[in-house]
Amino acid sequence: MFTSACRSVARSSASRTVATAPIRRSLHRLSTPSPLTSTATRHRPSAPSLKPARNQFPTGSRSIFIQTEDTPNADALKFIPNSRILPENLNTTFLEYLSPRSTLAPPHPSPLAAQLLNVDGVTSVFYGPDYITVTKDSATPWPHVKPEVFSLITEAVTSGQPLVNTVAGKNGEEQPAEKDSLEYDENDSEVVSMIKELLETRIRPAIQEDGGDIEFRGFVDGQVLLKLRGACRTCDSSTVTLKNGIESMLMHYIDEVQGVQQVLDEEEEVALREFAKFEEKLKAQKGEVPAGTSGKGTLDTVE
């Protein structure tokens, strides 16, 4: 009994000692002056290597995310970086480069467009306000084109350099780019103003969503003259877009509009005629349509 009692007392005293030990250490720490307030710390050597350097990461680097979207044109892809493509002071909503020479010509040459047109298979480069549409020929598959195009766009955007330059004229002044064809003009008639307003508010947003744009070229004898740009320029469904989409809307809201005609450049006219001849030749060989006949549902075009 006595032995067990002694053991319990010893255990209780030991437990009390262990319990008070942390309290004593805490009091000791509180009573000890902080080493940071001692005069000796004035001469304490610093350790700058332990501090993170200000220039540990490059200040010029930016996080770039480039989104790629398909368009109704199987030969055109839309690249959307998280930065603006066209300069803020540009009067037009797009720039289009159809040849390497056009990327060097004033008033707005583009080094990036020149590089993209040097990629095998690329036929045109289109700049929208915040996107780039690249069009290729139908013979080259996208897996052979897309990686290099994506790399060039990423490098150009991350460099921070302008994608579009402005070349000064002979007198030292900047040469203005062609202004937006849908821009308000006080000299326009009431009908033309209504046409422009519908094109700007109802039609252009949908076409830009598909990687293209639209130009108003005039209103003559009830016919609205338009030109498609970007992905829509070479799209197989451009006829459907103009006839079933644009023409039907304009004729519905504006009584004076009798139809829509697509305006083609000279080289586009030549290419279209050659393609039509080739298509008719193939059909004639298959015995489907006699050579020299034209199919129904074609879109009227003007030069």
C-alpha positions as CSV (number, residue, x, y, z in Angstrom):
1,M,0.0,0.0,0.0
2,F,2.7,2.4,1.0
3,T,4.7,1.6,-2.0
4,S,1.8,2.1,-4.4
5,A,0.9,5.4,-2.7
6,C,4.5,6.6,-3.1
7,R,4.4,5.7,-6.7
8,S,1.1,7.6,-7.3
9,V,2.5,10.6,-5.5
10,A,5.6,10.5,-7.6
11,R,3.6,10.2,-10.7
12,S,1.4,13.1,-9.8
13,S,4.4,15.3,-9.0
14,A,6.0,14.3,-12.2
15,S,2.9,15.2,-14.1
16,R,2.7,18.5,-12.4
17,T,6.3,19.1,-13.3
18,V,5.7,18.3,-17.0
19,A,2.6,20.5,-17.0
20,T,4.4,23.5,-15.7
21,A,7.4,23.2,-17.8
22,P,5.8,24.8,-20.9
23,I,4.5,27.7,-18.7
24,R,8.0,28.4,-17.4
25,R,9.5,28.3,-20.9
26,S,6.8,30.7,-22.0
27,L,7.5,33.1,-19.2
28,H,11.2,32.8,-19.8
29,R,10.6,33.8,-23.4
30,L,8.5,36.8,-22.5
31,S,11.0,38.0,-20.0
32,T,13.9,37.7,-22.4
33,P,14.5,40.8,-24.5
34,S,13.7,40.3,-28.2
35,P,16.9,39.8,-30.2
36,L,15.6,42.2,-32.8
37,T,15.7,45.1,-30.3
38,S,19.3,44.6,-29.1
39,T,22.0,46.9,-30.3
40,A,24.1,44.0,-31.5
41,T,21.7,43.4,-34.3
42,R,22.7,46.6,-36.0
43,H,25.9,45.0,-37.1
44,R,24.3,41.7,-37.9
45,P,25.1,40.8,-41.5
46,S,22.1,40.5,-43.8
47,A,21.4,37.6,-46.1
48,P,20.3,39.1,-49.4
49,S,20.5,35.8,-51.1
50,L,17.5,34.6,-49.0
51,K,15.4,37.4,-50.4
52,P,13.7,36.9,-53.8
53,A,15.1,39.0,-56.5
54,R,12.9,41.6,-58.1
55,N,13.7,40.4,-61.6
56,Q,13.4,36.8,-60.8
57,F,10.8,36.5,-63.6
58,P,11.0,38.5,-66.9
59,T,8.9,41.6,-66.7
60,G,8.2,41.6,-70.4
61,S,6.5,38.1,-70.5
62,R,2.8,37.9,-70.9
63,S,0.3,35.1,-70.6
64,I,-1.1,34.5,-74.1
65,F,-4.1,32.3,-74.8
66,I,-4.9,31.7,-78.5
67,Q,-8.3,30.2,-79.3
68,T,-8.9,28.4,-82.6
69,E,-12.3,28.3,-84.2
70,D,-13.7,26.5,-87.2
71,T,-15.5,28.5,-89.8
72,P,-18.2,27.5,-92.4
73,N,-15.3,27.5,-94.9
74,A,-13.4,24.2,-94.4
75,D,-10.3,25.9,-95.8
76,A,-10.3,28.8,-93.3
77,L,-9.5,28.8,-89.6
78,K,-10.1,31.7,-87.1
79,F,-7.4,32.4,-84.5
80,I,-8.4,34.5,-81.6
81,P,-5.6,35.8,-79.2
82,N,-6.4,37.7,-76.1
83,S,-5.1,40.9,-77.6
84,R,-6.2,43.4,-80.3
85,I,-5.0,42.8,-83.8
86,L,-5.8,46.0,-85.7
87,P,-4.5,49.4,-84.5
88,E,-7.0,51.5,-82.5
89,N,-6.8,54.4,-84.9
90,L,-7.6,52.4,-88.0
91,N,-10.6,53.6,-89.9
92,T,-11.6,50.2,-91.3
93,T,-12.7,47.1,-89.4
94,F,-10.5,44.7,-91.3
95,L,-7.3,44.3,-93.4
96,E,-6.9,41.5,-96.0
97,Y,-3.7,40.2,-97.6
98,L,-4.0,38.1,-100.7
99,S,-0.4,37.9,-101.8
100,P,3.1,38.3,-100.4
101,R,3.4,41.6,-102.3
102,S,0.3,43.0,-100.5
103,T,2.0,42.5,-97.1
104,L,4.7,45.0,-98.0
105,A,2.5,47.5,-99.8
106,P,1.5,50.8,-98.1
107,P,-0.4,52.0,-96.2
108,H,-0.4,49.1,-93.8
109,P,2.2,46.4,-94.3
110,S,2.3,43.4,-91.9
111,P,5.4,41.3,-91.1
112,L,3.2,38.6,-89.6
113,A,1.0,38.4,-92.7
114,A,4.2,38.1,-94.8
115,Q,5.4,35.1,-92.7
116,L,2.0,33.4,-92.8
117,L,1.7,33.7,-96.6
118,N,5.1,32.0,-96.8
119,V,3.7,28.9,-95.2
120,D,3.0,26.2,-97.8
121,G,-0.7,26.1,-98.6
122,V,-1.7,29.5,-97.1
123,T,-3.5,31.6,-99.7
124,S,-4.8,34.6,-97.7
125,V,-4.6,36.3,-94.3
126,F,-7.4,38.3,-92.9
127,Y,-7.2,40.6,-89.8
128,G,-10.3,41.5,-87.9
129,P,-10.4,43.8,-84.9
130,D,-9.4,41.0,-82.5
131,Y,-8.9,37.9,-84.6
132,I,-6.9,36.5,-87.5
133,T,-8.4,34.3,-90.3
134,V,-6.0,32.2,-92.3
135,T,-7.2,30.5,-95.5
136,K,-5.4,27.7,-97.3
137,D,-5.9,25.9,-100.5
138,S,-8.1,22.8,-100.6
139,A,-5.2,20.5,-101.5
140,T,-3.2,21.0,-98.3
141,P,-4.6,19.4,-95.1
142,W,-4.7,21.5,-91.9
143,P,-2.4,19.2,-90.0
144,H,0.4,20.3,-92.3
145,V,-0.4,24.0,-92.0
146,K,-1.9,24.7,-88.6
147,P,1.1,24.0,-86.3
148,E,3.4,26.5,-88.1
149,V,0.6,29.1,-88.4
150,F,-0.2,28.8,-84.7
151,S,3.5,29.1,-83.8
152,L,4.0,32.3,-86.0
153,I,0.9,34.0,-84.5
154,T,1.9,33.1,-80.9
155,E,5.5,34.4,-81.5
156,A,4.2,37.6,-83.0
157,V,1.6,38.3,-80.3
158,T,4.0,37.6,-77.4
159,S,6.7,39.8,-78.9
160,G,4.7,42.9,-78.1
161,Q,5.5,44.4,-81.5
162,P,2.6,45.8,-83.7
163,L,1.2,43.3,-86.1
164,V,0.3,46.1,-88.6
165,N,2.6,49.0,-89.4
166,T,1.7,52.4,-91.0
167,V,3.9,53.6,-93.8
168,A,4.4,57.3,-94.2
169,G,3.8,58.9,-97.6
170,K,6.3,61.0,-99.6
171,N,5.4,64.1,-97.7
172,G,6.0,62.3,-94.4
173,E,2.4,62.0,-93.4
174,E,0.7,58.7,-92.7
175,Q,-1.3,57.3,-95.6
176,P,-4.8,56.7,-94.4
177,A,-6.3,53.2,-94.9
178,E,-9.5,52.7,-96.8
179,K,-12.4,53.8,-94.6
180,D,-15.2,51.5,-93.5
181,S,-17.7,51.2,-96.3
182,L,-20.5,50.9,-93.8
183,E,-19.6,54.2,-92.1
184,Y,-22.2,56.9,-92.0
185,D,-22.0,59.4,-94.8
186,E,-24.1,62.6,-94.8
187,N,-24.2,62.4,-98.6
188,D,-25.9,59.0,-98.6
189,S,-29.5,58.8,-99.7
190,E,-32.2,57.5,-97.2
191,V,-32.2,54.1,-98.9
192,V,-28.4,53.7,-98.8
193,S,-28.4,54.8,-95.1
194,M,-31.0,52.2,-94.3
195,I,-29.0,49.5,-96.2
196,K,-25.8,50.4,-94.3
197,E,-27.6,50.3,-91.0
198,L,-29.0,46.8,-91.6
199,L,-25.6,45.6,-92.8
200,E,-23.8,47.1,-89.8
201,T,-26.2,45.9,-87.1
202,R,-27.7,42.7,-88.4
203,I,-25.4,41.1,-90.9
204,R,-21.8,42.2,-90.1
205,P,-21.7,40.6,-86.6
206,A,-22.7,37.2,-88.0
207,I,-20.2,37.4,-90.8
208,Q,-17.4,38.5,-88.4
209,E,-18.3,35.5,-86.2
210,D,-17.6,33.3,-89.2
211,G,-14.1,34.9,-89.6
212,G,-15.0,37.4,-92.4
213,D,-16.5,40.8,-93.1
214,I,-18.6,42.5,-95.7
215,E,-18.1,45.6,-97.9
216,F,-20.8,47.8,-99.3
217,R,-19.9,48.8,-102.9
218,G,-23.0,50.6,-104.0
219,F,-26.7,50.6,-104.8
220,V,-27.6,50.6,-108.5
221,D,-31.0,50.1,-110.1
222,G,-32.4,48.3,-107.1
223,Q,-29.3,46.0,-106.7
224,V,-27.1,46.1,-103.6
225,L,-23.5,45.6,-104.6
226,L,-21.5,43.7,-101.9
227,K,-18.2,42.1,-101.4
228,L,-17.5,39.3,-98.9
229,R,-14.1,39.2,-97.2
230,G,-12.0,36.7,-95.2
231,A,-13.4,33.2,-94.7
232,C,-16.6,34.2,-96.5
233,R,-14.8,35.2,-99.7
234,T,-14.0,31.7,-100.8
235,C,-16.6,29.8,-98.8
236,D,-18.8,27.4,-100.8
237,S,-21.9,28.7,-98.9
238,S,-21.3,32.3,-99.8
239,T,-24.0,32.1,-102.4
240,V,-26.5,30.9,-99.8
241,T,-25.3,33.6,-97.4
242,L,-25.9,36.4,-99.9
243,K,-29.1,35.1,-101.4
244,N,-31.0,33.4,-98.5
245,G,-29.5,35.6,-95.8
246,I,-28.6,39.1,-96.8
247,E,-30.8,39.5,-99.9
248,S,-33.9,38.2,-98.1
249,M,-33.4,40.5,-95.1
250,L,-32.7,43.6,-97.2
251,M,-35.7,43.0,-99.4
252,H,-37.9,42.4,-96.4
253,Y,-37.1,45.7,-94.7
254,I,-36.4,48.0,-97.7
255,D,-38.9,48.0,-100.5
256,E,-36.5,49.6,-102.9
257,V,-34.1,46.7,-102.8
258,Q,-34.7,44.2,-105.6
259,G,-31.6,42.0,-105.2
260,V,-28.0,41.5,-104.1
261,Q,-25.0,41.1,-106.4
262,Q,-21.5,40.1,-105.3
263,V,-18.6,42.2,-106.5
264,L,-15.5,40.3,-107.5
265,D,-12.0,41.5,-108.2
266,E,-10.4,40.9,-111.5
267,E,-8.3,38.0,-110.3
268,E,-11.3,36.5,-108.6
269,E,-13.3,36.7,-111.8
270,V,-10.6,34.9,-113.7
271,A,-10.3,32.2,-111.1
272,L,-14.1,31.8,-111.0
273,R,-14.3,31.4,-114.8
274,E,-11.5,28.9,-114.9
275,F,-13.1,26.9,-112.1
276,A,-16.5,26.9,-113.9
277,K,-14.9,25.6,-117.1
278,F,-13.1,22.9,-115.2
279,E,-16.3,21.9,-113.4
280,E,-18.3,21.7,-116.6
281,K,-15.5,19.6,-118.2
282,L,-15.7,17.1,-115.4
283,K,-19.4,16.9,-115.6
284,A,-19.3,16.5,-119.3
285,Q,-16.9,13.6,-119.0
286,K,-19.3,12.0,-116.5
287,G,-22.2,12.6,-118.9
288,E,-24.1,14.7,-116.3
289,V,-24.3,18.1,-118.0
290,P,-23.4,19.0,-121.5
291,A,-20.4,21.2,-121.8
292,G,-21.1,24.9,-122.1
293,T,-24.3,24.9,-120.0
294,S,-24.7,26.7,-116.7
295,G,-26.5,25.4,-113.6
296,K,-29.3,26.9,-111.7
297,G,-29.0,28.9,-108.6
298,T,-25.9,30.7,-109.5
299,L,-25.2,34.1,-108.0
300,D,-25.0,37.2,-110.3
301,T,-21.7,38.9,-110.0
302,V,-20.3,42.2,-111.3
303,E,-16.8,43.4,-111.8
